Amino acid sequence: MVSDERYAPYQEFLGVPAELKPAREPRVAVLPVPYDLTTSYQPGARRGPLAILEASTHLETYDEELERETWEEVGIETLPAVVPDTSGPEATMRRIEAVASGIVESGRFLVALGGEHSITAPLVRAVRSRHPGLGVLQLDAHADLRDSFEGSPHNHACVMHRLLDDGVPLAQVGIRSLTGDERALIRERGICTVFAPEAVGSPVERWVERVVAALPEEVYVTVDLDAFDPAIMP
């Protein structure tokens, strides 16, 4: 289920007015997923998609590296938000996967905006239905490898364990908070994990090859904002 109306009718990604969008079918779909039901510290992640969309309107649309207006070439559409299922996390995960699967099957490139990190599992499953050899690069401060947390296997702290259960290759960068059990699982499964001190204190060349070698050619990138400077994103 998605919202009957645009998530933010006045907020398109990059703030591109509808009349300026290319007439052809957009190749990129931006999907807001305002969900934070299992957040354990404090709620508010559900406001993330709107905040990101609003911030994007202050960006210039010209890409100085590619020297072109990339949005004109690829076409970017901001979709209606996925409405969380009030019956609980498991039903919401199924709903997210169903909506994302439709986007992927249409051939569009999916960009999802959360929302807490638990939404990654159904999103990855949707993309893997079309790209079965997909791996995941996780940029995060937390390992998110618990089997269950606060009584739920669908908690945000368990999302990467769910992907391991699905047989998804995983590499982690920026980890600085985890349990002893999670550390043991990293060793047991041979997960490529670049902890925060190495990620920020060493030249990228010293660890990036390990990450690339641990992942297949096709990669889903998931970013938790706490991977960034804790002075800004604690």
DRENPA-3360 file (N, C-alpha, C; in nm, 2 decimals, always signed):
BEGIN
1 = MVSDERYA = +0.08/-0.12/+0.00/+0.00/+0.00/+0.00/+0.09/+0.12/+0.00 ~ +0.05/+0.22/-0.08/+0.12/+0.35/-0.08/+0.02/+0.46/-0.06 ~ +0.07/+0.58/-0.03/-0.02/+0.69/-0.01/-0.10/+0.72/-0.13 ~ -0.22/+0.77/-0.12/-0.30/+0.81/-0.23/-0.25/+0.94/-0.29 ~ -0.17/+1.02/-0.21/-0.12/+1.14/-0.26/+0.03/+1.14/-0.26 ~ +0.09/+1.23/-0.33/+0.24/+1.24/-0.32/+0.28/+1.26/-0.18 ~ +0.39/+1.20/-0.14/+0.44/+1.21/+0.00/+0.46/+1.36/+0.03 ~ +0.51/+1.44/-0.06/+0.53/+1.58/-0.04/+0.51/+1.65/-0.17;
9 = PYQEFLGV = +0.39/+1.68/-0.20/+0.36/+1.73/-0.34/+0.44/+1.85/-0.38 ~ +0.49/+1.93/-0.27/+0.57/+2.05/-0.30/+0.72/+2.01/-0.29 ~ +0.75/+1.88/-0.27/+0.89/+1.84/-0.25/+0.92/+1.73/-0.35 ~ +0.97/+1.76/-0.46/+1.02/+1.66/-0.55/+1.17/+1.66/-0.53 ~ +1.23/+1.54/-0.55/+1.38/+1.53/-0.53/+1.45/+1.63/-0.62 ~ +1.54/+1.71/-0.56/+1.61/+1.82/-0.63/+1.52/+1.94/-0.66 ~ +1.39/+1.93/-0.63/+1.30/+2.04/-0.64/+1.28/+2.07/-0.79 ~ +1.29/+1.97/-0.88/+1.26/+2.00/-1.02/+1.11/+2.01/-1.04;
17 = PAELKPAR = +1.06/+2.12/-1.10/+0.92/+2.13/-1.12/+0.87/+2.03/-1.23 ~ +0.75/+1.98/-1.21/+0.70/+1.88/-1.30/+0.70/+1.92/-1.45 ~ +0.68/+2.05/-1.47/+0.68/+2.10/-1.61/+0.82/+2.09/-1.68 ~ +0.92/+2.08/-1.60/+1.06/+2.08/-1.65/+1.11/+1.93/-1.67 ~ +1.04/+1.84/-1.62/+1.08/+1.70/-1.62/+1.08/+1.64/-1.77 ~ +1.17/+1.56/-1.80/+1.17/+1.50/-1.93/+1.04/+1.42/-1.96 ~ +0.99/+1.42/-2.08/+0.87/+1.36/-2.12/+0.88/+1.21/-2.11 ~ +1.00/+1.15/-2.13/+1.01/+1.01/-2.13/+1.00/+0.95/-1.99;
25 = EPRVAVLP = +0.99/+0.82/-1.98/+0.97/+0.75/-1.86/+1.10/+0.76/-1.77 ~ +1.08/+0.81/-1.65/+1.20/+0.82/-1.56/+1.27/+0.69/-1.53 ~ +1.40/+0.69/-1.52/+1.48/+0.57/-1.50/+1.51/+0.55/-1.35 ~ +1.50/+0.66/-1.27/+1.52/+0.65/-1.13/+1.40/+0.68/-1.05 ~ +1.37/+0.59/-0.95/+1.25/+0.61/-0.87/+1.29/+0.64/-0.72 ~ +1.26/+0.75/-0.67/+1.29/+0.78/-0.53/+1.16/+0.74/-0.44 ~ +1.18/+0.65/-0.35/+1.07/+0.59/-0.27/+1.08/+0.63/-0.13 ~ +1.00/+0.72/-0.07/+1.00/+0.75/+0.07/+0.94/+0.64/+0.15;
33 = VPYDLTTS = +1.01/+0.60/+0.26/+0.96/+0.50/+0.35/+0.97/+0.56/+0.49 ~ +0.87/+0.63/+0.53/+0.87/+0.70/+0.66/+0.83/+0.61/+0.78 ~ +0.92/+0.52/+0.82/+0.89/+0.42/+0.92/+1.00/+0.42/+1.03 ~ +0.95/+0.41/+1.15/+1.04/+0.40/+1.27/+0.98/+0.33/+1.39 ~ +0.90/+0.23/+1.36/+0.82/+0.16/+1.46/+0.91/+0.09/+1.56 ~ +1.03/+0.04/+1.52/+1.12/-0.04/+1.61/+1.23/+0.04/+1.66 ~ +1.23/+0.17/+1.64/+1.34/+0.26/+1.69/+1.36/+0.24/+1.84 ~ +1.48/+0.22/+1.89/+1.50/+0.19/+2.03/+1.55/+0.31/+2.11;
41 = YQPGARRG = +1.60/+0.41/+2.05/+1.65/+0.53/+2.12/+1.54/+0.63/+2.13 ~ +1.50/+0.69/+2.02/+1.39/+0.78/+2.02/+1.33/+0.79/+1.88 ~ +1.20/+0.81/+1.87/+1.14/+0.82/+1.74/+1.18/+0.94/+1.66 ~ +1.15/+0.94/+1.54/+1.18/+1.06/+1.45/+1.24/+1.02/+1.32 ~ +1.29/+0.90/+1.30/+1.35/+0.86/+1.17/+1.24/+0.86/+1.06 ~ +1.12/+0.85/+1.10/+1.01/+0.85/+1.00/+1.00/+0.99/+0.93 ~ +1.06/+1.09/+1.00/+1.06/+1.22/+0.93/+1.18/+1.24/+0.84 ~ +1.27/+1.14/+0.83/+1.38/+1.14/+0.75/+1.36/+1.17/+0.60;
49 = PLAILEAS = +1.27/+1.09/+0.54/+1.24/+1.11/+0.39/+1.21/+1.26/+0.36 ~ +1.12/+1.32/+0.44/+1.08/+1.45/+0.41/+1.19/+1.55/+0.42 ~ +1.27/+1.53/+0.53/+1.39/+1.62/+0.55/+1.49/+1.61/+0.44 ~ +1.51/+1.48/+0.39/+1.61/+1.47/+0.28/+1.55/+1.53/+0.15 ~ +1.42/+1.51/+0.12/+1.36/+1.57/+0.00/+1.37/+1.73/+0.01 ~ +1.34/+1.78/+0.13/+1.35/+1.93/+0.15/+1.49/+1.98/+0.13 ~ +1.59/+1.91/+0.19/+1.73/+1.95/+0.17/+1.77/+1.94/+0.03 ~ +1.72/+1.84/-0.05/+1.77/+1.82/-0.19/+1.73/+1.94/-0.27;
57 = THLETYDE = +1.62/+2.01/-0.23/+1.57/+2.12/-0.32/+1.67/+2.24/-0.31 ~ +1.77/+2.24/-0.22/+1.86/+2.34/-0.21/+1.99/+2.31/-0.29 ~ +2.00/+2.19/-0.35/+2.11/+2.16/-0.43/+2.10/+2.21/-0.57 ~ +2.21/+2.24/-0.64/+2.21/+2.27/-0.78/+2.20/+2.14/-0.86 ~ +2.13/+2.14/-0.97/+2.11/+2.02/-1.05/+2.22/+1.99/-1.15 ~ +2.32/+2.08/-1.16/+2.43/+2.05/-1.26/+2.54/+1.97/-1.18 ~ +2.58/+1.86/-1.25/+2.69/+1.78/-1.19/+2.82/+1.82/-1.25 ~ +2.91/+1.89/-1.17/+3.03/+1.94/-1.22/+3.14/+1.84/-1.26;
65 = ELERETWE = +3.12/+1.72/-1.20/+3.22/+1.61/-1.24/+3.18/+1.55/-1.37 ~ +3.05/+1.53/-1.40/+3.01/+1.47/-1.53/+2.99/+1.58/-1.63 ~ +2.98/+1.70/-1.58/+2.96/+1.82/-1.67/+2.83/+1.81/-1.75 ~ +2.72/+1.78/-1.68/+2.59/+1.77/-1.74/+2.48/+1.78/-1.64 ~ +2.36/+1.80/-1.69/+2.24/+1.80/-1.60/+2.20/+1.65/-1.60 ~ +2.25/+1.57/-1.51/+2.22/+1.43/-1.51/+2.07/+1.40/-1.49 ~ +2.00/+1.48/-1.42/+1.86/+1.45/-1.39/+1.78/+1.46/-1.53 ~ +1.82/+1.54/-1.62/+1.75/+1.55/-1.75/+1.77/+1.42/-1.83;
73 = EVGIETLP = +1.89/+1.36/-1.81/+1.92/+1.24/-1.90/+1.85/+1.12/-1.84 ~ +1.86/+1.10/-1.71/+1.81/+0.98/-1.65/+1.66/+0.99/-1.61 ~ +1.61/+1.11/-1.57/+1.48/+1.12/-1.53/+1.46/+1.07/-1.39 ~ +1.42/+1.15/-1.29/+1.40/+1.11/-1.15/+1.26/+1.14/-1.11 ~ +1.19/+1.04/-1.06/+1.05/+1.06/-1.01/+1.04/+1.03/-0.86 ~ +0.99/+1.12/-0.79/+0.96/+1.10/-0.65/+0.82/+1.03/-0.63 ~ +0.82/+0.91/-0.58/+0.70/+0.83/-0.57/+0.62/+0.86/-0.44 ~ +0.49/+0.82/-0.43/+0.42/+0.83/-0.30/+0.49/+0.74/-0.20;
81 = AVVPDTSG = +0.47/+0.78/-0.07/+0.54/+0.71/+0.04/+0.47/+0.57/+0.06 ~ +0.55/+0.48/+0.11/+0.49/+0.35/+0.16/+0.43/+0.38/+0.29 ~ +0.31/+0.34/+0.31/+0.24/+0.36/+0.44/+0.26/+0.24/+0.52 ~ +0.32/+0.26/+0.64/+0.34/+0.14/+0.73/+0.21/+0.07/+0.77 ~ +0.22/-0.06/+0.78/+0.10/-0.14/+0.82/+0.09/-0.14/+0.97 ~ -0.03/-0.09/+1.02/-0.04/-0.07/+1.16/-0.05/-0.21/+1.24 ~ -0.06/-0.32/+1.17/-0.06/-0.45/+1.24/+0.08/-0.49/+1.29 ~ +0.18/-0.42/+1.25/+0.31/-0.46/+1.30/+0.43/-0.46/+1.20;
89 = PEATMRRI = +0.55/-0.48/+1.25/+0.67/-0.48/+1.17/+0.67/-0.58/+1.05 ~ +0.63/-0.70/+1.08/+0.64/-0.81/+0.98/+0.55/-0.77/+0.86 ~ +0.43/-0.72/+0.89/+0.34/-0.69/+0.78/+0.39/-0.57/+0.70 ~ +0.46/-0.47/+0.77/+0.52/-0.36/+0.71/+0.63/-0.40/+0.62 ~ +0.71/-0.50/+0.66/+0.82/-0.55/+0.58/+0.77/-0.61/+0.45 ~ +0.66/-0.68/+0.46/+0.60/-0.74/+0.34/+0.55/-0.63/+0.24 ~ +0.49/-0.53/+0.30/+0.44/-0.42/+0.22/+0.55/-0.35/+0.15 ~ +0.66/-0.32/+0.22/+0.77/-0.25/+0.16/+0.83/-0.33/+0.04;
97 = EAVASGIV = +0.84/-0.46/+0.07/+0.90/-0.55/-0.04/+0.81/-0.55/-0.16 ~ +0.68/-0.55/-0.14/+0.58/-0.56/-0.25/+0.59/-0.43/-0.34 ~ +0.60/-0.32/-0.27/+0.61/-0.19/-0.35/+0.74/-0.18/-0.42 ~ +0.85/-0.21/-0.35/+0.98/-0.20/-0.41/+1.00/-0.30/-0.53 ~ +0.94/-0.42/-0.51/+0.94/-0.52/-0.62/+0.88/-0.47/-0.75 ~ +0.77/-0.40/-0.74/+0.70/-0.34/-0.85/+0.79/-0.24/-0.92 ~ +0.86/-0.16/-0.84/+0.96/-0.06/-0.90/+1.07/-0.13/-0.98 ~ +1.13/-0.23/-0.91/+1.24/-0.30/-0.97/+1.20/-0.37/-1.10;
105 = ESGRFLVA = +1.09/-0.44/-1.09/+1.04/-0.51/-1.21/+1.01/-0.42/-1.33 ~ +0.98/-0.29/-1.30/+0.96/-0.20/-1.41/+1.09/-0.15/-1.48 ~ +1.20/-0.19/-1.42/+1.33/-0.16/-1.48/+1.39/-0.03/-1.43 ~ +1.32/+0.03/-1.33/+1.38/+0.16/-1.28/+1.48/+0.13/-1.17 ~ +1.57/+0.23/-1.15/+1.67/+0.22/-1.04/+1.61/+0.27/-0.92 ~ +1.61/+0.19/-0.81/+1.54/+0.22/-0.69/+1.63/+0.30/-0.59 ~ +1.59/+0.41/-0.54/+1.65/+0.49/-0.43/+1.55/+0.50/-0.32 ~ +1.57/+0.44/-0.21/+1.47/+0.44/-0.10/+1.53/+0.54/+0.01;
113 = LGGEHSIT = +1.44/+0.61/+0.07/+1.47/+0.71/+0.18/+1.39/+0.67/+0.30 ~ +1.47/+0.63/+0.41/+1.41/+0.60/+0.53/+1.42/+0.71/+0.63 ~ +1.36/+0.70/+0.75/+1.32/+0.57/+0.80/+1.43/+0.49/+0.86 ~ +1.39/+0.41/+0.96/+1.49/+0.33/+1.03/+1.55/+0.22/+0.94 ~ +1.66/+0.15/+0.99/+1.74/+0.07/+0.90/+1.67/-0.07/+0.88 ~ +1.57/-0.10/+0.95/+1.50/-0.23/+0.92/+1.44/-0.24/+0.79 ~ +1.41/-0.13/+0.72/+1.35/-0.13/+0.59/+1.45/-0.19/+0.48 ~ +1.58/-0.20/+0.52/+1.67/-0.24/+0.42/+1.65/-0.39/+0.38;
121 = APLVRAVR = +1.61/-0.48/+0.47/+1.59/-0.62/+0.43/+1.49/-0.64/+0.32 ~ +1.37/-0.58/+0.34/+1.27/-0.60/+0.23/+1.31/-0.53/+0.10 ~ +1.38/-0.42/+0.11/+1.43/-0.35/-0.01/+1.53/-0.44/-0.09 ~ +1.62/-0.50/-0.01/+1.73/-0.58/-0.08/+1.66/-0.71/-0.14 ~ +1.56/-0.76/-0.07/+1.49/-0.88/-0.12/+1.43/-0.85/-0.26 ~ +1.37/-0.73/-0.26/+1.30/-0.68/-0.38/+1.40/-0.67/-0.50 ~ +1.52/-0.61/-0.47/+1.62/-0.59/-0.58/+1.68/-0.72/-0.62 ~ +1.70/-0.82/-0.52/+1.75/-0.95/-0.55/+1.66/-1.03/-0.64;
129 = SRHPGLGV = +1.53/-1.00/-0.64/+1.44/-1.08/-0.73/+1.48/-1.06/-0.87 ~ +1.54/-0.95/-0.90/+1.58/-0.92/-1.04/+1.74/-0.93/-1.06 ~ +1.81/-0.92/-0.95/+1.96/-0.93/-0.95/+2.00/-1.03/-0.84 ~ +1.98/-1.16/-0.86/+2.00/-1.26/-0.76/+2.14/-1.27/-0.70 ~ +2.24/-1.22/-0.77/+2.38/-1.23/-0.72/+2.42/-1.10/-0.64 ~ +2.32/-1.02/-0.60/+2.35/-0.89/-0.54/+2.41/-0.91/-0.40 ~ +2.51/-0.82/-0.37/+2.57/-0.81/-0.24/+2.53/-0.68/-0.18 ~ +2.56/-0.66/-0.05/+2.53/-0.54/+0.02/+2.65/-0.47/+0.09;
137 = LQLDAHAD = +2.67/-0.34/+0.06/+2.77/-0.26/+0.13/+2.69/-0.18/+0.23 ~ +2.73/-0.20/+0.36/+2.66/-0.13/+0.47/+2.75/-0.02/+0.53 ~ +2.71/+0.10/+0.52/+2.78/+0.21/+0.59/+2.70/+0.25/+0.71 ~ +2.77/+0.22/+0.83/+2.69/+0.22/+0.95/+2.78/+0.23/+1.07 ~ +2.73/+0.28/+1.18/+2.80/+0.28/+1.31/+2.78/+0.15/+1.39 ~ +2.66/+0.09/+1.36/+2.62/-0.03/+1.43/+2.62/-0.15/+1.34 ~ +2.66/-0.27/+1.40/+2.67/-0.39/+1.32/+2.53/-0.44/+1.27 ~ +2.43/-0.41/+1.35/+2.29/-0.46/+1.31/+2.28/-0.61/+1.29;
145 = LRDSFEGS = +2.36/-0.69/+1.36/+2.37/-0.83/+1.34/+2.30/-0.91/+1.45 ~ +2.22/-0.85/+1.53/+2.15/-0.93/+1.64/+2.05/-1.02/+1.57 ~ +2.02/-1.13/+1.63/+1.92/-1.23/+1.57/+1.78/-1.18/+1.60 ~ +1.77/-1.12/+1.72/+1.64/-1.06/+1.77/+1.67/-0.95/+1.87 ~ +1.59/-0.85/+1.87/+1.61/-0.74/+1.97/+1.47/-0.69/+2.01 ~ +1.46/-0.67/+2.14/+1.33/-0.62/+2.19/+1.21/-0.71/+2.15 ~ +1.24/-0.84/+2.13/+1.13/-0.93/+2.10/+1.10/-0.95/+1.96 ~ +1.17/-0.88/+1.87/+1.14/-0.89/+1.73/+1.26/-0.92/+1.64;
153 = PHNHACVM = +1.25/-1.01/+1.54/+1.36/-1.03/+1.45/+1.36/-0.93/+1.34 ~ +1.25/-0.84/+1.34/+1.24/-0.74/+1.23/+1.28/-0.60/+1.29 ~ +1.35/-0.60/+1.40/+1.40/-0.48/+1.46/+1.51/-0.42/+1.38 ~ +1.53/-0.29/+1.39/+1.64/-0.23/+1.31/+1.78/-0.28/+1.35 ~ +1.79/-0.34/+1.47/+1.92/-0.39/+1.51/+1.95/-0.53/+1.46 ~ +1.86/-0.58/+1.38/+1.87/-0.72/+1.33/+1.87/-0.73/+1.18 ~ +1.87/-0.62/+1.11/+1.85/-0.62/+0.97/+1.96/-0.69/+0.89 ~ +2.08/-0.68/+0.93/+2.19/-0.74/+0.86/+2.19/-0.89/+0.89;
161 = HRLLDDGV = +2.15/-0.93/+1.00/+2.13/-1.08/+1.03/+2.03/-1.14/+0.94 ~ +1.92/-1.06/+0.91/+1.82/-1.12/+0.82/+1.88/-1.13/+0.68 ~ +1.96/-1.04/+0.64/+2.02/-1.06/+0.51/+2.12/-1.17/+0.50 ~ +2.19/-1.20/+0.61/+2.28/-1.31/+0.62/+2.20/-1.44/+0.61 ~ +2.08/-1.44/+0.67/+1.99/-1.56/+0.66/+1.95/-1.58/+0.52 ~ +1.94/-1.48/+0.44/+1.90/-1.49/+0.30/+2.02/-1.52/+0.21 ~ +2.14/-1.54/+0.27/+2.26/-1.57/+0.19/+2.32/-1.45/+0.12 ~ +2.30/-1.33/+0.16/+2.35/-1.21/+0.09/+2.49/-1.18/+0.13;
169 = PLAQVGIR = +2.58/-1.17/+0.04/+2.72/-1.13/+0.07/+2.72/-0.99/+0.13 ~ +2.80/-0.97/+0.24/+2.79/-0.84/+0.31/+2.93/-0.79/+0.34 ~ +2.94/-0.66/+0.33/+3.06/-0.59/+0.38/+3.02/-0.46/+0.45 ~ +3.09/-0.44/+0.57/+3.05/-0.33/+0.66/+3.16/-0.23/+0.67 ~ +3.13/-0.10/+0.67/+3.23/+0.01/+0.69/+3.18/+0.11/+0.79 ~ +3.26/+0.14/+0.89/+3.23/+0.24/+0.98/+3.18/+0.20/+1.12 ~ +3.18/+0.06/+1.14/+3.13/+0.01/+1.26/+3.20/+0.05/+1.39 ~ +3.13/+0.10/+1.49/+3.19/+0.15/+1.61/+3.11/+0.11/+1.74;
177 = SLTGDERA = +3.00/+0.03/+1.71/+2.92/-0.01/+1.82/+2.86/-0.15/+1.79 ~ +2.89/-0.25/+1.88/+2.84/-0.38/+1.86/+2.84/-0.46/+1.98 ~ +2.78/-0.58/+1.99/+2.78/-0.67/+2.10/+2.89/-0.77/+2.08 ~ +2.92/-0.84/+2.19/+3.01/-0.95/+2.18/+2.96/-1.06/+2.09 ~ +2.83/-1.09/+2.09/+2.78/-1.19/+2.00/+2.79/-1.15/+1.86 ~ +2.77/-1.02/+1.83/+2.78/-0.97/+1.69/+2.93/-0.98/+1.65 ~ +3.02/-0.95/+1.74/+3.16/-0.97/+1.70/+3.20/-1.11/+1.67 ~ +3.14/-1.20/+1.75/+3.17/-1.35/+1.72/+3.11/-1.39/+1.59;
185 = LIRERGIC = +2.99/-1.34/+1.56/+2.93/-1.37/+1.43/+3.01/-1.32/+1.31 ~ +3.07/-1.20/+1.33/+3.15/-1.15/+1.22/+3.27/-1.24/+1.19 ~ +3.33/-1.29/+1.30/+3.45/-1.38/+1.29/+3.40/-1.52/+1.23 ~ +3.29/-1.57/+1.28/+3.24/-1.70/+1.24/+3.20/-1.70/+1.09 ~ +3.14/-1.59/+1.04/+3.09/-1.58/+0.90/+3.20/-1.52/+0.81 ~ +3.31/-1.47/+0.87/+3.41/-1.41/+0.79/+3.36/-1.29/+0.72 ~ +3.28/-1.21/+0.79/+3.22/-1.09/+0.73/+3.33/-0.98/+0.72 ~ +3.34/-0.92/+0.60/+3.44/-0.81/+0.59/+3.39/-0.68/+0.66;
193 = TVFAPEAV = +3.45/-0.65/+0.77/+3.41/-0.54/+0.85/+3.52/-0.44/+0.87 ~ +3.51/-0.32/+0.83/+3.61/-0.22/+0.85/+3.55/-0.13/+0.96 ~ +3.62/-0.14/+1.08/+3.57/-0.07/+1.20/+3.61/+0.08/+1.18 ~ +3.54/+0.17/+1.25/+3.55/+0.31/+1.24/+3.69/+0.36/+1.25 ~ +3.77/+0.32/+1.36/+3.91/+0.37/+1.37/+3.99/+0.35/+1.24 ~ +3.97/+0.23/+1.18/+4.05/+0.21/+1.05/+3.99/+0.29/+0.94 ~ +3.86/+0.30/+0.93/+3.80/+0.37/+0.82/+3.83/+0.52/+0.82 ~ +3.85/+0.58/+0.94/+3.88/+0.72/+0.94/+4.02/+0.75/+0.97;
201 = GSPVERWV = +4.10/+0.65/+1.02/+4.23/+0.68/+1.06/+4.34/+0.63/+0.96 ~ +4.30/+0.55/+0.86/+4.39/+0.50/+0.76/+4.35/+0.55/+0.62 ~ +4.45/+0.55/+0.54/+4.42/+0.58/+0.40/+4.32/+0.48/+0.34 ~ +4.23/+0.53/+0.26/+4.12/+0.45/+0.20/+4.19/+0.33/+0.13 ~ +4.30/+0.35/+0.07/+4.36/+0.25/-0.01/+4.40/+0.13/+0.07 ~ +4.41/+0.14/+0.20/+4.46/+0.03/+0.29/+4.34/-0.07/+0.32 ~ +4.22/-0.02/+0.30/+4.11/-0.12/+0.33/+4.01/-0.13/+0.22 ~ +4.00/-0.04/+0.12/+3.90/-0.05/+0.02/+3.90/-0.17/-0.06;
209 = ERVVAALP = +4.03/-0.22/-0.09/+4.04/-0.34/-0.17/+3.98/-0.47/-0.10 ~ +3.98/-0.47/+0.03/+3.92/-0.58/+0.10/+3.77/-0.58/+0.08 ~ +3.71/-0.46/+0.09/+3.57/-0.44/+0.07/+3.53/-0.48/-0.07 ~ +3.60/-0.44/-0.17/+3.56/-0.47/-0.30/+3.57/-0.62/-0.33 ~ +3.68/-0.68/-0.27/+3.70/-0.83/-0.29/+3.59/-0.91/-0.23 ~ +3.53/-0.85/-0.12/+3.42/-0.93/-0.04/+3.29/-0.92/-0.11 ~ +3.27/-0.83/-0.21/+3.14/-0.81/-0.27/+3.14/-0.86/-0.42 ~ +3.02/-0.90/-0.46/+3.01/-0.93/-0.61/+3.00/-0.81/-0.69;
217 = EEVYVTVD = +2.98/-0.83/-0.82/+2.99/-0.71/-0.91/+2.87/-0.62/-0.89 ~ +2.75/-0.67/-0.86/+2.63/-0.59/-0.83/+2.61/-0.57/-0.68 ~ +2.60/-0.44/-0.64/+2.60/-0.41/-0.50/+2.49/-0.31/-0.47 ~ +2.42/-0.34/-0.36/+2.32/-0.26/-0.30/+2.39/-0.18/-0.19 ~ +2.38/-0.05/-0.19/+2.45/+0.03/-0.09/+2.34/+0.08/+0.01 ~ +2.36/+0.05/+0.14/+2.27/+0.10/+0.24/+2.35/+0.19/+0.34 ~ +2.29/+0.31/+0.36/+2.36/+0.41/+0.45/+2.28/+0.44/+0.57 ~ +2.33/+0.42/+0.69/+2.27/+0.47/+0.81/+2.35/+0.60/+0.85;
225 = LDAFDPAI = +2.28/+0.70/+0.87/+2.34/+0.83/+0.89/+2.44/+0.84/+1.01 ~ +2.43/+0.74/+1.10/+2.52/+0.74/+1.21/+2.66/+0.69/+1.17 ~ +2.68/+0.65/+1.05/+2.81/+0.62/+1.00/+2.90/+0.74/+0.99 ~ +2.83/+0.86/+0.98/+2.91/+0.98/+0.96/+2.96/+1.04/+1.10 ~ +3.02/+1.15/+1.10/+3.08/+1.21/+1.21/+2.98/+1.22/+1.33 ~ +3.02/+1.15/+1.44/+2.92/+1.14/+1.56/+2.90/+1.28/+1.62 ~ +2.98/+1.38/+1.59/+2.95/+1.51/+1.64/+2.83/+1.57/+1.57 ~ +2.80/+1.52/+1.45/+2.69/+1.57/+1.37/+2.57/+1.47/+1.37;
233 = MP = +2.61/+1.34/+1.36/+2.51/+1.23/+1.35/+2.54/+1.13/+1.46 ~ +2.50/+1.15/+1.59/+2.53/+1.06/+1.69/+2.45/+0.93/+1.68;
% end
